[in-house]
Amino acid sequence: MTQLLEKAIHIISGMKEKEQDYIASLILDEYLRDQKWEKSFLDSEVALDKLSQEANDEFQSGKTELLSF
Protein backbone atom coordinates (compact mmCIF):
# COMPACT_ATOMS: atom_id res chain seq x y z
CA MET A 1 0.00 0.00 0.00
CA THR A 2 1.34 3.45 -0.83
CA GLN A 3 2.12 6.05 1.80
CA LEU A 4 -0.55 8.35 0.40
CA LEU A 5 -3.21 5.65 0.63
CA GLU A 6 -2.09 4.77 4.16
CA LYS A 7 -2.39 8.45 5.13
CA ALA A 8 -5.87 8.69 3.60
CA ILE A 9 -7.02 5.54 5.38
CA HIS A 10 -5.60 6.81 8.66
CA ILE A 11 -7.54 10.06 8.30
CA ILE A 12 -10.73 8.32 7.18
CA SER A 13 -10.54 5.79 10.01
CA GLY A 14 -11.00 8.65 12.48
CA MET A 15 -14.26 9.72 10.87
CA LYS A 16 -17.78 8.64 11.77
CA GLU A 17 -18.96 5.38 10.21
CA LYS A 18 -21.42 7.18 7.93
CA GLU A 19 -18.63 9.41 6.58
CA GLN A 20 -16.37 6.40 6.07
CA ASP A 21 -19.08 4.62 4.09
CA TYR A 22 -19.65 7.74 1.99
CA ILE A 23 -15.97 8.05 1.09
CA ALA A 24 -15.72 4.31 0.42
CA SER A 25 -18.70 4.51 -1.93
CA LEU A 26 -17.05 7.41 -3.80
CA ILE A 27 -13.86 5.43 -4.24
CA LEU A 28 -15.69 2.30 -5.37
CA ASP A 29 -17.94 4.22 -7.76
CA GLU A 30 -14.94 5.92 -9.35
CA TYR A 31 -13.07 2.62 -9.65
CA LEU A 32 -16.05 0.85 -11.24
CA ARG A 33 -16.62 3.79 -13.62
CA ASP A 34 -12.99 3.60 -14.72
CA GLN A 35 -13.28 -0.15 -15.27
CA LYS A 36 -16.37 0.38 -17.41
CA TRP A 37 -14.56 2.98 -19.56
CA GLU A 38 -11.52 0.76 -19.96
CA LYS A 39 -13.71 -2.13 -21.14
CA SER A 40 -15.56 0.20 -23.49
CA PHE A 41 -12.31 1.45 -25.01
CA LEU A 42 -10.97 -2.08 -25.38
CA ASP A 43 -14.19 -3.16 -27.11
CA SER A 44 -14.07 -0.16 -29.45
CA GLU A 45 -10.41 -0.82 -30.18
CA VAL A 46 -11.27 -4.31 -31.42
CA ALA A 47 -14.09 -2.91 -33.58
CA LEU A 48 -11.87 -0.15 -34.97
CA ASP A 49 -9.13 -2.66 -35.78
CA LYS A 50 -11.65 -4.76 -37.68
CA LEU A 51 -12.98 -1.74 -39.61
CA SER A 52 -9.43 -0.63 -40.39
CA GLN A 53 -8.53 -4.05 -41.72
CA GLU A 54 -11.68 -4.13 -43.87
CA ALA A 55 -10.90 -0.67 -45.30
CA ASN A 56 -7.32 -1.68 -46.02
CA ASP A 57 -8.47 -4.89 -47.71
CA GLU A 58 -10.89 -2.92 -49.91
CA PHE A 59 -8.15 -0.44 -50.81
CA GLN A 60 -5.68 -3.22 -51.64
CA SER A 61 -8.22 -4.97 -53.87
CA GLY A 62 -9.08 -1.76 -55.76
CA LYS A 63 -12.62 -1.47 -54.41
CA THR A 64 -12.12 2.14 -53.32
CA GLU A 65 -11.96 5.37 -55.24
CA LEU A 66 -10.23 8.64 -54.48
CA LEU A 67 -12.30 11.58 -53.30
CA SER A 68 -11.79 14.92 -55.01
CA PHE A 69 -12.57 18.18 -53.37
Secondary structure, 3 states (H helix, E strand, C coil): CCHHHHHHHHHHHCCCHHHHHHHHHHHHHHHHHHHHHHHHHHHHHHHHHHHHHHHHHHHHCCCCCCCCC
